[in-house]
Amino acid sequence: MEMEISLARPKSYTVEDVTEKVVFAFWQHGYQALGVRELEQITGLNQYAIRTEFGGKEGLYLAALEMYCERAVSEAMAPMKEGGVPEIAAFLRSLVRDGSMTSSKFGCLVVNTGIENARINSPRLDAVVTDYWNTLATHFASSLRNAQRKGSIAASVETDIVAGGLVSGVMGIHTRNRIEGRHDAGAELVDLLCSQLEVLEQT
């Protein structure tokens, strides 16, 4: 007795490619501004495929946000883990440097998500945003503690408090860039933060 074998049609896309296509669109326009039809055009997938593969629009946005965060952590933040004050300053200056992956006239996808999620109230989006800022604070604190061990900043400096302040500063830099529509609009705040880091090294 012969058995019929049904072969599923192979996918004409990969999840990574689709996510790559939509990251910039969400970064530029936000979550609520993009409708299903626009997402279909951007991704090349129909509504059914978006729902099946990603769990719908929120799942697609979540995938884009997670990709954005992963790249920022693995590329932009990475030097601070083993670095010191110069690596923190370099990260801050990258936020307003032309061509940097963390610099954009659209601000930061994480900042934008946090602001928009005040209306959306998605626990899943909030979890990713919170984890990102905690990770950034951890990298700042690591650099500051490394600097303390090397003696370039005083042992009395409360690294976690300074790290938290730097995170708030980063949020402000991105917000300024977004509001003014320039990748370097937050340059004055970057200069201020870097000057304060220099003061820490002199005390």
TAJO-V169509 format. One record per pair of residues at least 4 apart in sequence whose ideal C-beta (glycine too) atoms are under 8 Angstrom apart, sorted by the first residue. I is the first residue (numbers start at 0). J is the second residue. Records with the same first field share a line. If there is no record, write none. Layout:
I->J ; J
This chain:
12->16 ; 17 ; 42 ; 43 ; 44
13->17
14->18 ; 52 ; 53 ; 62
15->19 ; 66
16->20
17->21 ; 42 ; 43 ; 44 ; 52 ; 59
18->22 ; 59 ; 62 ; 63 ; 66
19->66
20->24 ; 41 ; 42 ; 43
21->25 ; 38 ; 41 ; 42 ; 59 ; 60 ; 62 ; 63
22->26 ; 63 ; 66 ; 67 ; 108
23->27
24->28 ; 33 ; 37 ; 38 ; 41
25->29 ; 30 ; 33 ; 60 ; 63 ; 64 ; 108
26->63 ; 67 ; 103 ; 105 ; 108 ; 111
27->105
28->32 ; 33
29->33 ; 111 ; 115
30->56 ; 57 ; 60 ; 112 ; 115 ; 116 ; 119 ; 124
31->115 ; 118 ; 119
33->37 ; 38 ; 41 ; 56
34->38
35->39 ; 46 ; 49 ; 56
36->40
37->41
38->42 ; 44 ; 49 ; 56 ; 59
39->43 ; 44 ; 45 ; 46 ; 49
42->49 ; 59
44->48 ; 49 ; 52
45->49
46->50
47->51
48->52
49->53 ; 55 ; 56 ; 59
50->54 ; 55
53->58 ; 59 ; 61 ; 62
54->58 ; 59
55->59
56->60
57->61 ; 121 ; 123 ; 124
58->62
59->63
60->64 ; 124
61->65 ; 123 ; 124 ; 127
62->66
63->67 ; 108
64->68 ; 108 ; 109 ; 112 ; 124 ; 127 ; 128
65->69 ; 127
66->70
67->71 ; 108 ; 109
68->72 ; 109 ; 127 ; 130 ; 131 ; 134
69->73
70->74 ; 75 ; 100
71->75 ; 76 ; 100 ; 101 ; 109 ; 131
72->76 ; 77 ; 131 ; 134
73->77
74->100
75->90 ; 93 ; 99 ; 100 ; 101
76->80 ; 90 ; 134 ; 135 ; 138
78->82 ; 86 ; 89 ; 90
79->86 ; 87 ; 90 ; 138 ; 139 ; 141 ; 142
80->138 ; 141 ; 142
81->141 ; 145
82->86 ; 87 ; 142 ; 145
83->87 ; 142 ; 143 ; 145 ; 146 ; 149 ; 151
84->88 ; 142 ; 143 ; 146 ; 151 ; 152 ; 196 ; 197 ; 199 ; 200
85->89
86->90 ; 142
87->91 ; 139 ; 142 ; 143 ; 165 ; 196
88->92 ; 193 ; 196
89->93
90->94 ; 101
91->165 ; 168 ; 169 ; 172 ; 189 ; 192 ; 193
92->96 ; 189 ; 193
93->99 ; 100 ; 101 ; 102
94->99 ; 101 ; 102 ; 169 ; 172 ; 173 ; 176 ; 185 ; 189
95->102 ; 172 ; 176 ; 182 ; 183 ; 184 ; 185 ; 186 ; 189
96->102 ; 182 ; 183
97->102 ; 182 ; 183
98->102
101->107
102->176 ; 182 ; 183
103->107 ; 176 ; 182
104->176 ; 177 ; 179 ; 180 ; 181 ; 182 ; 184
105->111 ; 176 ; 177
106->110 ; 111 ; 173 ; 174 ; 176 ; 177 ; 178
107->111 ; 169 ; 170 ; 173 ; 176 ; 177
108->112
109->113 ; 127 ; 128 ; 131 ; 132
110->114 ; 170 ; 173 ; 174 ; 177
111->115 ; 177
112->116 ; 124 ; 127 ; 128
113->117 ; 125 ; 128
115->119
116->120 ; 121 ; 124 ; 125 ; 128
119->124
120->125
121->125
122->126
123->127
124->128
125->129
126->130
127->131
128->132
129->133
130->134
131->135
132->136 ; 166 ; 170
133->137
134->138
135->139 ; 166 ; 169
136->140 ; 159 ; 162 ; 163 ; 165 ; 166
137->141 ; 162
138->142
139->143 ; 161 ; 162 ; 165 ; 166
140->144 ; 158 ; 159 ; 161 ; 162
141->145
142->146
143->147 ; 152 ; 156 ; 158 ; 161 ; 162
144->148 ; 158
145->149
146->151 ; 152 ; 199 ; 200
147->151 ; 152 ; 153 ; 154 ; 156 ; 158
151->200
152->156 ; 199 ; 200 ; 202
153->199 ; 202
156->161 ; 199 ; 202
157->161
158->162
159->163
160->164
161->165 ; 199
162->166
163->167
164->168
165->169 ; 192
166->170
167->171
168->172 ; 188 ; 192
169->173
170->174
171->175 ; 185 ; 188
172->176 ; 185 ; 188 ; 189
173->177 ; 185
174->178 ; 185
175->179 ; 184 ; 185 ; 188
176->180 ; 181 ; 182 ; 183 ; 184 ; 185
178->184
179->184
180->184
185->189
186->190
187->191
188->192
189->193
190->194
191->195
192->196
193->197
194->198
195->199
196->200
197->201
198->202
